[in-house]
């Protein structure tokens, strides 16, 4: 069984964050690989920490996935 889709607010935050990072990376091409590494590390940290709600993990994962596309 797959995980439920993120709610609309989570999707909106992820899309806006992705657009912002992409726009900044147009001015500084070194930013994108650094950001991708950091978001991957953050995803792993959040996944392994029960403090964060599942929506936070979904948002971080969605940004990570959108930046790979």
PLY file of the C-alpha trace (Angstrom):
ply
format ascii 1.0
element vertex 69
property float x
property float y
property float z
element edge 68
property int vertex1
property int vertex2
end_header
0.00 0.00 0.00
1.40 3.40 -0.96
1.57 6.44 1.29
-1.30 8.94 1.06
-0.80 11.94 -1.18
0.30 15.17 0.53
-2.50 17.62 1.31
-2.92 20.81 -0.69
-0.94 23.00 1.72
1.99 20.59 1.72
1.94 20.43 -2.08
1.82 24.23 -2.33
4.76 24.69 0.01
6.77 22.09 -1.90
6.03 23.64 -5.29
6.86 27.17 -4.14
10.07 26.01 -2.47
11.08 24.13 -5.60
10.45 27.20 -7.79
12.46 29.40 -5.45
15.43 27.03 -5.40
15.33 26.66 -9.19
15.25 30.45 -9.64
18.18 30.93 -7.26
20.09 28.15 -9.02
19.77 30.02 -12.32
21.87 32.79 -10.78
24.20 30.45 -8.89
24.49 27.03 -10.54
26.47 25.68 -7.57
23.42 26.14 -5.33
21.31 23.29 -6.72
23.65 20.36 -6.00
24.37 21.72 -2.51
20.66 22.18 -1.81
19.86 18.69 -3.13
22.45 17.16 -0.82
21.14 19.12 2.15
17.51 18.23 1.47
18.43 14.55 1.10
20.22 14.69 4.46
17.28 16.50 6.04
14.86 13.92 4.65
16.88 11.12 6.27
17.06 13.00 9.55
13.32 13.72 9.64
12.46 10.16 8.57
14.43 8.81 11.53
13.01 11.30 14.06
9.52 10.81 15.49
9.34 14.48 16.52
8.28 15.58 13.04
4.77 14.93 11.73
4.42 12.90 8.54
3.38 16.01 6.59
6.83 17.51 7.15
8.50 14.42 5.73
6.09 14.52 2.79
6.92 18.17 2.04
10.67 17.62 2.18
10.39 14.47 0.08
8.23 16.22 -2.49
10.71 19.10 -2.85
13.52 16.57 -3.20
11.59 14.68 -5.89
10.51 17.80 -7.77
14.10 19.03 -7.97
15.14 15.71 -9.52
12.56 16.04 -12.30
0 1
1 2
2 3
3 4
4 5
5 6
6 7
7 8
8 9
9 10
10 11
11 12
12 13
13 14
14 15
15 16
16 17
17 18
18 19
19 20
20 21
21 22
22 23
23 24
24 25
25 26
26 27
27 28
28 29
29 30
30 31
31 32
32 33
33 34
34 35
35 36
36 37
37 38
38 39
39 40
40 41
41 42
42 43
43 44
44 45
45 46
46 47
47 48
48 49
49 50
50 51
51 52
52 53
53 54
54 55
55 56
56 57
57 58
58 59
59 60
60 61
61 62
62 63
63 64
64 65
65 66
66 67
67 68
